[in-house]
Each structure stands twice: as structure tokens, then as C-alpha cells.
């Protein structure tokens, strides 16, 4: 584990390793809440507000533990973005976040074991369940 010293400490402080999530959300307030939840779960996030930016981030080498994608983006639907990201990273776990009907999305992604669905409004516990379903919670946990 890497250690750093703060100005007021004489002993090294352990740095907890973080894992990155690609957060694709166009609503700033929703993104801030999601980032707070993710941080509490031990993840850092790279936030983009559009599908094109998400695709660029992955093409440019971002290797997130998973992507968290809103269904209603300004330049594409979330399901379209998932299909496009699958051409670049077929194994990328995805949490779809939506105000749409949960059952409609479940049937759309039936059989895709790399997709979990969270319905808005959601709580941190909903993200925990979705991330656990995808197997991406290993090593993450509530800080503090």
C-alpha cells in the first residue's frame, strides 16, 4: 500500500486504492449525487455528459471497473451507447440508470450478464446491489 505524509502528521497515512467508474450522466445534480455514492463505495469517477464523450474516453484508453450510464442522454439513448461500447470493450460491466420502466429495460437486456439496471430515483444501496450483481464490488466498500 502506498503511503503519504500530510503536513500535520509525522506518520505515513495509507492511501486506499481507488477504482474508476465511467459515469455518463447529463444532469449535473444527479451526477454529483452519483459521484458521492461512488466515492463512498471506494470508487473514483470520470464524469461525461454525453455518449460521444463516453465512447472517446474508452477509445482513448480509459479502463473503468464499470460504466454507469443514464438512458436519456442528449446525443444518444443509453442502450445505443451500451451497444457501441460493447464493440470496443465487450466485457465492460454496465449499470443502466433510468426513469423508464424497469421491466422494459430488463427484457431489452435479458441475457446480458454484464448489465444491471437501477431505476431513478435511486439510493446508494441500489448501486451496491447492482455493482454486486455485476461482480465489481470486490475490494470496494464504505470508507471511514
N, C-alpha and C positions, 0 to 999 in steps of 0.2 A: 504494500500500500504506500502511495506517495505521501510525503509529509511536507507541510509548510509551517513557517513560523509567522505568527501575527506580531505586530509591533509591540503589543502589550503582553505577550507570552514568552516565557523562556523555554517551554517545552513544545516540541513539534505537535501540530494538530493534524490528525489523519484527514486526507481528502477522500471522500467517498466517491467511487467511480460512478459516473452517470452514463445513462444510455439515451440515445437520441430518438425522438419521435418526429416524424414529418406531420405537422398539424396544418391541414388545409381547411381554412375557415375564413369566410369573408366578413363576418360580423365581429367588429373589434371587441365588444364586451364579452361575447361568447368565447372568443379566442383567449381573452385574459383569464376567464374562469377556467377554461380547459388547461391553459398553461399552469395555473395554480394547482389544479388537481394533479396534473402530470408531475410537477415538481414534488408534490407531497408523496408521490408514489416512487420517487427516485429517478425520474426521467427528466432530461432537458428536452427542449423542443426547438425545432426550426419551423417558424410560422410563415406560411404564404397564404395569400388571399384568393388565388386563382389556380385553376387546373394547369394552365400553361407553365406557371411558375413551379408547380409541383413536379411536372414532367422534367423541366430543366434541372431542378435540384437533383433528381435521381440520375439523369443523364450526366450531370457534372460530377457524379461520384458519391453523393450522399448515401450512406448505408444505414438507414434508420432501423431500429428494432421493429417498428411497425409504423404504419401511416394511419392517421385519424382524419377521415375525410367527411366533410359536410356534403349532403346530397344537393343542396341548392347553391351552386357556385355561379358567379357572374358570366363565366365563359364556357361552362360545360356542366352537365349533370355529374354527380358523384359516381354513379355507376359507369358512365363513359370513362371517367378518369381511372377508375379501377381497372377497366379493360385495357386502357392504354399503358398503365403502369405494369400490368402483367406481361406486356410484350418486352419490357425492359428487365423487370425483376419478377419472374413467375412465382417465386416463393415468398413475396413480401406479404406479411400479415397486415390486414386492414380492418380497422374499426370504422364502420359507416355510421355517421351521426345524422339523424333525420327527424323531421317533424311528420314525415309520411307514415303511413300505416306500417307497423312492424311486420304484419303477416305478408303484406305485399312485397316488402323487401326480402323477407325470408324465402319466399317462393322464387324470387328473382335470383338469389344467390344460393339456392339449395344445392347441396353437394360440394360447395366451395369451402373446404375446411380452413382456409386462410382468411375468412371473412366473419366478423362478428358485427352485430347490429345493436346500436344504442339509440333509443328514442328520446327526443327532446321533449321537455326539459329533463336533464339527467343529473345524477349526483355522482360523487366520487366512487361510491360503492358500485354503481353501474359500470364505470370504467374498469374497476377492479375485476368484476365478473367477466367482462368482455375480454380484457387482457389475459385473464387466467384461461379462458376458453381457447384463446389463440396460443397459449403456452409462452407468453412473453413477460410474465411476471417474475420469472426466476431472477433472483438477485435484486429485485426491486422491493421496496417496502416503505412504509411511513417513516419519514425522517424524524429524528428527535428523540 
